[in-house]
Amino acid sequence: MNRKELEPDSSPQAAFGARIRSLREARGWKQENLAERTGYSSTHISAVETGRKMPTLRFSRQADVAFGIQETVDTFERAWREIRHGSLLEGFPQYVGFEGRAVELRLFNIGIIPGLLQTPEYARALANSAVQRGAISQEQADERVSFLAERQAALVRPMPPMLFIIMDESCVRRPVGGPDVMDAQLARLIEVAEMPNTSLHIAPYAMGERRTFDLPVNLLTLPDRSVVCYAESQTQGHLDRESTAVLPALTAYHQLQAIVLSQEASVAMIWQLRKGTS
């Protein structure tokens, strides 16, 4: 059988297939051997390796089990999510994997409402704006909105995580999607503030230079009590689990919590904005 040379740098899908072949051959397996371990045919394995067939989530998870890498940071499931969500920032798909397991989430946002609190209409307005700017395709915009819905659904579970949310005042004052969309979004924030597992606060403009973050930051406490920090700029995201980087961010978050508006005052501001009196 002729062996097709792979070009892993040509696309994320090609890189996925090349890595499948590399790990398979490193173990001395033929495609038939991997097929038996994953429950797929050798023809399917060949098609994925050569980039002729797009990998699925199920295939990726089966490959992780077959190669024994399901508990590592470089899983095929992660690679699949990066292919599927190619319009997302680097590091974000991996962050989402931790987000779904976290027992506590501490969020800080500037300019826009945090994704986990966005209404579908608000999220759609942001995605459509990116399409109009030529930053992403319409297909990628649809994927972003769908992906956000998946993230939100993952947090609705029998024992939901604690949500600590701090938003810069710009988040609630910046109009997105028109008056109706924005009013519904503000109403959603008020609903969230009433949830028993949620703490919602606004960092007012008046705090000036005392605001401890200049970029959005998410801090996740996992079931083993370890903390993951995710921060992003306009062009990239960065996920960190090293305590030397995470602990200062956690300290800064606690310092910010001490000087933001109370939840009562934050909700009052949102109500005033809805009434057009602020």
C-alpha positions as CSV (number, residue, x, y, z in Angstrom):
1,M,0.0,0.0,0.0
2,N,1.3,3.4,-0.9
3,R,2.0,5.6,2.1
4,K,0.8,9.1,1.7
5,E,3.1,11.8,3.0
6,L,1.3,14.1,5.5
7,E,1.6,17.9,5.7
8,P,0.8,18.7,9.4
9,D,1.4,22.4,8.9
10,S,-1.2,22.8,6.2
11,S,-4.2,22.9,8.6
12,P,-5.3,22.0,12.2
13,Q,-7.1,19.0,10.7
14,A,-3.9,17.8,9.0
15,A,-2.0,18.2,12.2
16,F,-4.6,16.1,14.0
17,G,-4.3,13.3,11.5
18,A,-0.5,13.5,11.5
19,R,-0.4,13.1,15.3
20,I,-2.7,10.1,15.2
21,R,-0.3,8.4,12.8
22,S,2.7,9.4,14.8
23,L,1.4,8.0,18.1
24,R,0.1,4.9,16.3
25,E,3.4,4.1,14.7
26,A,5.4,4.9,17.9
27,R,3.5,2.0,19.5
28,G,4.1,-0.3,16.5
29,W,0.4,-0.4,15.7
30,K,-1.1,-0.8,12.3
31,Q,-4.3,1.0,11.4
32,E,-6.2,-2.2,12.0
33,N,-4.8,-2.3,15.6
34,L,-6.0,1.3,16.3
35,A,-9.3,0.5,14.7
36,E,-9.9,-2.3,17.1
37,R,-9.0,-0.1,20.1
38,T,-11.3,2.8,19.0
39,G,-14.2,0.9,17.5
40,Y,-13.7,2.4,14.0
41,S,-12.7,0.7,10.8
42,S,-9.2,0.9,9.4
43,T,-10.5,2.8,6.5
44,H,-11.8,5.5,8.9
45,I,-8.5,5.6,10.6
46,S,-6.7,6.1,7.3
47,A,-9.2,8.9,6.3
48,V,-8.6,10.8,9.5
49,E,-4.8,10.4,9.3
50,T,-4.7,11.8,5.8
51,G,-7.1,14.6,6.5
52,R,-9.8,13.2,4.2
53,K,-12.3,12.9,7.0
54,M,-12.9,15.4,9.8
55,P,-12.5,13.9,13.3
56,T,-15.5,13.8,15.6
57,L,-15.8,14.3,19.3
58,R,-16.4,10.6,19.8
59,F,-13.5,9.6,17.7
60,S,-11.2,12.0,19.6
61,R,-12.2,10.7,22.9
62,Q,-11.8,7.1,21.8
63,A,-8.3,7.9,20.5
64,D,-7.4,9.5,23.9
65,V,-8.4,6.3,25.6
66,A,-6.6,4.1,23.1
67,F,-3.4,6.1,23.5
68,G,-3.8,6.6,27.3
69,I,-3.7,10.4,27.1
70,Q,-7.2,11.3,28.3
71,E,-5.9,12.8,31.5
72,T,-3.2,14.9,29.9
73,V,-3.3,18.5,28.6
74,D,-2.7,17.5,25.0
75,T,-5.7,15.3,24.3
76,F,-7.2,14.7,21.0
77,E,-10.5,16.0,22.4
78,R,-8.8,19.3,23.0
79,A,-7.4,19.3,19.5
80,W,-10.9,18.6,18.1
81,R,-12.4,21.5,20.1
82,E,-9.7,23.8,18.7
83,I,-10.5,22.6,15.1
84,R,-14.2,23.0,15.7
85,H,-13.9,26.4,17.4
86,G,-11.1,27.8,15.3
87,S,-12.5,31.3,15.6
88,L,-11.9,31.2,19.4
89,L,-8.8,32.6,21.1
90,E,-5.8,30.3,21.7
91,G,-6.2,28.6,25.1
92,F,-9.9,29.2,25.4
93,P,-11.1,25.7,24.4
94,Q,-8.9,24.2,27.0
95,Y,-10.2,26.7,29.6
96,V,-13.8,25.6,28.8
97,G,-12.9,22.1,29.7
98,F,-11.9,23.3,33.2
99,E,-14.9,25.6,33.4
100,G,-17.4,22.8,33.1
101,R,-15.8,21.1,36.2
102,A,-15.2,24.1,38.4
103,V,-16.8,24.4,41.8
104,E,-16.2,28.2,41.9
105,L,-15.9,30.7,39.1
106,R,-14.5,34.2,39.6
107,L,-15.1,36.4,36.6
108,F,-14.0,39.9,35.8
109,N,-15.0,41.6,32.5
110,I,-14.5,45.0,30.8
111,G,-16.7,46.4,28.1
112,I,-19.1,43.5,27.5
113,I,-21.2,41.2,29.7
114,P,-19.4,38.0,30.6
115,G,-20.3,35.2,28.2
116,L,-21.9,32.9,30.8
117,L,-24.5,35.7,31.5
118,Q,-25.2,36.8,28.0
119,T,-28.6,36.3,26.4
120,P,-28.7,34.6,23.0
121,E,-29.7,37.9,21.4
122,Y,-26.8,39.8,23.0
123,A,-24.3,37.1,22.0
124,R,-25.7,37.1,18.5
125,A,-25.3,40.9,18.2
126,L,-21.6,40.6,19.1
127,A,-21.0,37.7,16.7
128,N,-22.7,39.5,13.9
129,S,-20.6,42.6,14.5
130,A,-17.5,40.5,14.1
131,V,-18.8,39.2,10.8
132,Q,-19.5,42.7,9.5
133,R,-15.9,43.7,10.4
134,G,-14.6,40.7,8.4
135,A,-13.0,39.2,11.5
136,I,-14.9,35.9,11.3
137,S,-17.2,34.1,8.9
138,Q,-21.0,33.7,9.3
139,E,-20.4,30.0,10.0
140,Q,-17.9,30.9,12.8
141,A,-20.4,33.4,14.2
142,D,-23.0,30.7,14.4
143,E,-20.5,28.4,16.0
144,R,-19.7,31.0,18.7
145,V,-23.3,31.5,19.7
146,S,-23.9,27.7,19.7
147,F,-20.7,27.1,21.7
148,L,-21.7,29.8,24.3
149,A,-25.1,28.0,24.8
150,E,-23.2,24.8,25.4
151,R,-21.1,26.5,28.1
152,Q,-24.1,28.0,29.8
153,A,-25.9,24.6,29.8
154,A,-22.9,22.9,31.4
155,L,-23.3,25.1,34.5
156,V,-26.9,24.1,35.0
157,R,-26.4,21.0,37.1
158,P,-27.7,19.5,40.4
159,M,-24.9,21.1,42.3
160,P,-24.1,24.3,40.4
161,P,-20.8,26.1,41.0
162,M,-20.5,29.3,42.9
163,L,-20.4,32.3,40.6
164,F,-18.5,35.4,41.7
165,I,-19.0,38.1,39.0
166,I,-17.4,41.5,38.9
167,M,-18.2,43.7,35.8
168,D,-16.6,47.0,35.0
169,E,-19.3,49.7,34.8
170,S,-18.6,49.8,31.1
171,C,-20.2,46.4,30.7
172,V,-23.7,47.6,31.7
173,R,-23.4,51.0,30.0
174,R,-22.2,49.9,26.6
175,P,-25.2,49.5,24.3
176,V,-25.2,46.2,22.4
177,G,-27.8,45.1,19.8
178,G,-30.2,48.0,20.3
179,P,-32.5,49.0,23.2
180,D,-34.6,45.9,23.3
181,V,-31.6,43.5,23.3
182,M,-29.9,45.6,26.0
183,D,-32.9,45.8,28.2
184,A,-33.4,42.1,28.1
185,Q,-29.7,41.6,28.9
186,L,-29.9,43.9,31.9
187,A,-33.0,42.0,33.1
188,R,-31.0,38.8,32.8
189,L,-28.3,40.2,35.1
190,I,-30.9,41.1,37.7
191,E,-32.2,37.5,37.5
192,V,-28.7,36.2,37.9
193,A,-28.1,38.3,41.0
194,E,-31.1,36.7,42.6
195,M,-29.7,33.2,42.3
196,P,-28.5,31.6,45.5
197,N,-25.1,30.5,44.1
198,T,-24.3,33.9,42.6
199,S,-22.5,37.1,43.8
200,L,-22.8,39.9,41.3
201,H,-21.0,43.3,41.6
202,I,-20.1,46.3,39.5
203,A,-16.7,48.0,39.6
204,P,-17.8,51.7,39.2
205,Y,-15.9,54.2,37.2
206,A,-15.4,56.2,40.4
207,M,-12.9,53.7,41.7
208,G,-10.4,55.0,39.1
209,E,-6.9,53.7,39.4
210,R,-7.9,51.3,42.2
211,R,-9.3,48.8,39.8
212,T,-6.9,45.9,40.0
213,F,-7.3,44.5,36.5
214,D,-7.0,46.1,33.1
215,L,-7.9,42.9,31.1
216,P,-10.7,40.3,31.5
217,V,-9.7,37.6,34.0
218,N,-11.4,34.3,34.9
219,L,-10.3,32.3,38.0
220,L,-11.6,28.7,38.4
221,T,-11.5,26.7,41.5
222,L,-11.5,23.0,40.6
223,P,-12.8,20.1,42.7
224,D,-9.3,19.4,44.1
225,R,-9.2,23.1,45.2
226,S,-6.5,24.0,42.7
227,V,-7.0,27.2,40.8
228,V,-6.8,27.9,37.1
229,C,-6.4,31.4,35.8
230,Y,-7.4,32.5,32.3
231,A,-6.7,36.0,30.9
232,E,-7.1,37.3,27.4
233,S,-6.2,40.3,25.3
234,Q,-7.7,41.3,21.9
235,T,-5.7,38.6,20.0
236,Q,-4.9,35.8,22.4
237,G,-5.8,34.0,25.6
238,H,-3.5,32.5,28.2
239,L,-4.3,29.7,30.6
240,D,-2.1,29.2,33.7
241,R,-2.1,26.7,36.5
242,E,1.2,27.7,38.1
243,S,0.8,29.1,41.6
244,T,3.4,31.8,40.9
245,A,1.0,33.3,38.3
246,V,-2.4,32.3,39.7
247,L,-2.0,33.4,43.4
248,P,-1.2,37.1,42.5
249,A,-4.3,37.2,40.3
250,L,-6.4,35.6,43.1
251,T,-5.1,38.2,45.5
252,A,-5.9,41.0,43.1
253,Y,-9.5,39.6,42.7
254,H,-10.0,39.6,46.4
255,Q,-8.7,43.2,46.7
256,L,-11.2,44.2,43.9
257,Q,-14.1,42.5,45.7
258,A,-13.4,44.7,48.8
259,I,-14.0,48.0,46.9
260,V,-16.6,47.3,44.3
261,L,-20.3,48.2,44.7
262,S,-22.4,45.9,46.9
263,Q,-24.7,43.6,45.2
264,E,-27.7,45.7,46.3
265,A,-26.1,48.9,44.9
266,S,-25.0,47.0,41.7
267,V,-28.6,45.8,41.0
268,A,-29.9,49.3,41.8
269,M,-27.6,50.7,39.1
270,I,-28.8,48.1,36.6
271,W,-32.4,49.0,37.4
272,Q,-31.7,52.7,36.9
273,L,-30.1,51.9,33.5
274,R,-33.2,50.0,32.5
275,K,-35.4,53.0,33.4
276,G,-33.1,55.4,31.7
277,T,-32.5,57.4,34.8
278,S,-28.7,56.8,35.1
